């Protein structure tokens, strides 16, 4: 169980959601995080937004889903993150993030997390053909150098879809737990 912050509030977890079929199940991670005493906000890639039941996620978290940058003067809809879980993470997002490309709000948050020192866990979800690409292996190595915690999902067969039954949503929380430790 995660301890309250110094202000007595629950710690805040950003869940970054990418565009793939299992994204619709992100409620599993939200429920697990809330069960571990986290408040949760969702940041979706622009394409990932289409895979979510926006109303259901917003009702579950109590916060709007973020997908685009705020305009100048617009209030921040989410508190600052104490940790970030990227789940599910696609081939595209992993490679762009490792390369430092910040062309979406989700990638901007991930790229800044390293410099701010926010612990991040990533649960890749991709097929074996994508995972065989040399850029993917280089990207994982680069993320490990940035102390990103990487989940153990075994890529599924190309064009087969699926693998959802083997996707361990709670693994992100398990990976982050030792990095967070007890809070004051």
N, C-alpha and C positions, 0 to 999 in steps of 0.2 A: 504494500500500500504506500502511496506517495504522501509525503508529509505536506502540510500547509506551508505557504510561503511566510516570510517574516511579517507580512501584513495580515496574516490569518486567512488569506484567500487560498483557494485551491490553485495548484500550479496549472499552467495553461499549455496545452499541446496543440500545435498546428498539425493537421493531417492534410498533406498534399496529395491530391488524387489526379491521376493521369487517365487518358482516354483508352480504355479497354473494357471488354465485356464484364469482367468481375468488379469493376468500379461500383456498380450498382449495389454491391454487398458491403460497402464501406461502413454501413451501420453496425456491422459486427465489431469493427475496430473501435468505433465511437462508444458502443456499449461496454466493451472491455475496458477502455480507458476510464470511462465514468465510474465503472466498478472499482477502479484502482484510485479513485479520488482525484481524477483530472477533470478540469473543464476543457472543452474541445471546440476548436473552430476549424472549418474546412476551407482550404484554398484549392481550387480546381484549375487545371490548365484550361485554356479556352475550349479545346476540343473535349476535355474530360467532363466539362459541365453538362454536355448533352447526354452523358451516361448516368447521370444522377437524378434521383427524385428530389429535386431541389427543395420542395416544400417539406418533405419528410425529414431530410437532413437538417434543415433549419429548425424544425420543431424539436428534433432530437437534441441538437446542440444549444438552441436558444440564441444562435448567432446567424447572421447572413453568410452565405457562401461567398467568398471572395474569388474573383477571377480576373479582375482588371485593376489597373492602378487607380488610386484616388486622384481626384482633381485637386488643384491647390485650394487649401482652406477647408476641404472636406474632412470631417472627423474620422478618426481611425475606428473601423467597425469591430476590430478584434484587439484584445489586450496583447502586449508583447509575448512572444513565445518563450517558454522555459525549455522546450524540446520540440523537435519536429519528427514526424513519421511520414515517409513518402511511400504511400501504399494505395493502389498498386503503382509501381514505377515502370514506365515503358522504356524500350530501347532508345527512343528519341530523346526523352527527358534525361535519362542517365548520361547519354553521350553529350548532349548540350551542356548539362550541368558540369560535368567533368572538364569540358572545354572552356568553361567560364562564360558561356553565352547566356545572356539575361534578357531574352526577347519576350518573355511573359512575366506576369506578376509571380507566378509559382517559381520560375527559374530565378528571378531576381531575389526572392526570399531565400532560396537555397544557396545562391552564390554569396549572399551577405552573411548567412549563418556561420560560415567558416570564420570570417573576420570578427564576428561578434562573440564567437565561442559557444554557440548554441549546439547542444548535442543533437545529432541527426542519425536516424536509422532509416534504411531504405529496403523495401521488399520488392525486388525486381519481379516483373511478370512479363515473360516474353517466350518466344518459341526457340527451339534448338538451333534453327538456321540463323536467327538473329544473334543468339549467344555465341555462335561460332565465328562471328565477324571479328577481325582483329581490333577494330575500334572499340568494341564492347569490352574486351579484355583489358585494353589500355585504360578505358574509362573507369572500370572497377578498381584497377590499380591506383589510378589518380585519386579516386574517392577515398580509398583506404589510406593514402598518404595524408588526406585531409581529416583523418580520424572518423570518417563516416562508417557507421556500423551496417554491415550488409547481411541481409537475410539469406536463407538457405534454399529457397524455392528452386526446384529442378525444372528447367525449361521443358515445355510440352512440345509435341511434334508439330511441325509446320502444317498449316491448313487443317489441323484437327480440332482447333479450338480447345476449350476445356482446360483441364488442370486446376480448375477452381476448387475441386475437392481436396487438393493438396496444398492450397494456399493458406498459410498459417498467419492470419491477421494479427493475432496477439504476439507473434514473434517480435514485432516492432517494439512493443512495450517491454518484453523480456530483454531485448538488446539494450534498451535505454536505461533500465533500472539500475545497473551498476554504475553508470555514468552520473546519475543524479544524486544518489546517496541521500542521507537524511537532510532535511531542510531545517534551517534555524527556526 
